């Protein structure tokens, strides 16, 4: 389940490791999710790869909506 993230409390940049911790997923699943939703990691001023605050919010929103749609579809099945 996608955890709540307070968008107003986010920093400007999160490393790949920090994004994995925030979204509670491993690096491979993060890579697949980024590719699926066209969210591209970038480098910060010291050369670390990660996501900007804006990209992290976008990815989190895509993941939240995808999970919500899955739950709604399961509830719509009369044979479930």
N, C-alpha and C positions, 0 to 999 in steps of 0.2 A: 504494500500500500504506500502510495506517495505521501510523505510527511508534509505537514504544514511548514512553510518557510515565510517568515515575516520579511516581505520585500523592502520595507522601509529600513530594516536593520542590516541590510546587506552591505558588504564592502564593495569597492570599485572593481576588484579583480579577485578571482579564486583560482588557485592552481588545480590541475587535474585531480590530484590527491584530495584536495579539499572538496571539490565538487563530488567526487565519489563518496566521501563521508557525509556530505549534506544530503545527497539523494539516496544514500544507502544502497549503492550498487557498485559492482566491481568495474574495473577499467574497461574490460571488453564490452560489457553491456552499455557503459557510457559511450564508448566509441560507436556502437551500433545505433544507439538512440540519437546521437549527434548527426550521424549520416542520414538516418531516416527523416529527421526533422530539419535537415540542412542548417545545423548550428555548427559553425566553424570555430575551433579553438584558435586563440591568438597568443602572441607573446607579450609579456609585460615589459617594462623598461629595463629589467635585469635579465631578461631572456627566458623566464619560466613560461611554459605552456599552460594555458588555462582558459577560463571563460570570463568575459566581462560581466558585470552586474546585469546588464541588459540581456546578454545571451543566456545567462543562467536563468533569469526570469522567463524568457521565451521557452527554453527547454523544459523547465518545471511546469509551465502552463500546458505545453503540449502533452507531457506525460500525465498530468492530472486529468486532462480532458479525455485522453485515450483510456485511462483506467475507469473513469466515470462512465464512458460509453459502454465498456465491457460489462460493468455491473448492471447498467440499465437494460442491456440486451438480454442478460440472464434473467432479469425480472420479467421481461416480456414473453418468455417462453411458457406457454400454458402446460407443457409436458414436463417442466422442470420439477 
